[in-house]
Amino acid sequence: MTIAFEHHSPQAYVDPYAADPAETTWPAAAVGQDMDYLLPPPNPSERLSILIDPRDQRRLALHAVLTAAGIPPLPEDRDAIDQLSALPSSINTTLQRWLRHTS
């Protein structure tokens, strides 16, 4: 069995768990290119138009503000963050503002 890190080419990639490894190799055009340009820039017309629930938006924003303030949330903090995200947006905005001023 071949593992991805056993390849001699530094840009070769094979998923050892794939049913057909030929389907999971890097495209030929990407191999050998500069590492900064493996993916094309995103096309705004191809964006998904999925709305995020306001509670989920507040939860994500709270995670980001906590992390930026040097308080990365731990897995056991999830319940507290979910409860805080359920509060009205004005309270959540105030909490985020307070956290931004700590950093």
N, C-alpha and C positions, 0 to 999 in steps of 0.2 A: 504494500500500500504506500502511495506517495503522499507526503504531507507538504503543505504549502511552503514551509520554511526550508524544505530540502532542495528546492529548485536552485539551480545555479544562477539564473537570471534574477537580479534584484527586483525586477518589476513583474515577474511572473506571479500569477495567483491562481490557485485551484482550491475550490471548496472541498475538503476531504469528506464531507457529509452529504454531498449532492449525489443524487441518483445517477446523473450523467455529467461527469466533470467537464465535458466539452461545452456544456451550456453555461458554465459559470466562470470560464476564463475571461480575462480582460479582452475587450475588443482589440483587434489587431491595430487599429488606428491609434489607440490610446497608448499602447506599449511603445516606449522609446521617445514619447513626447516629454516636454518639460513637465515636471510634477505640478507646477502651478496652473496648468491648463488642461487637466484631465477632463473636466466637465465644462460644457459651455455655460455661459451666464444664463440665469433663469429668464424665461420668456413670460412677461406679465400677462399675455393673452391666454396662457395655458394654466394660470392659477385656478385652483379649485375655489368655488364660491360656497364654502361651508361656513356657516355662522357658528360662533362659539357662544355657548350659554354664558350670560353675564357672571354667574357664580364661578364658572370655570375660568373666565378672564380674570376675575379678582384673585382666584387661587394662584394662577400662573404669575400674576403681577406681584403677589405677596411673596412667592418663592423667589422671584428675581430681586425684589427689594431686600429681603432678608440676606440673600447671598451677597449682594453688593455691599451691604452693611457689615459683612464679615461674620454673619451668623447663618451659615449654611444649614438648612433644615435637615434634621435627621429623620430616618424612617418612622421613628416613634412619634414625631411631631405632626404626622399627617392628620390625625384626628383633630388636633388643635387648629391646624391651618384650614381644614374643611369647615370647622365651626366658625372661625373668623370670616371665611369667605361667604358664609351664609348671611352675615350681617348686612344691613343696607350699604349701598355703595358709598354714601357720604361718610360712614364710619370707617369703611375700608380705605377710602382716600386719605382720611385723617391719619390712620395708622401708618399708611405708607409714607406720608409726609414726615411723620415723627421718625420713622426708621431712616429716611434719607438724610435727616439732619444729624443722625448719630455718626455717619461716616464722613 
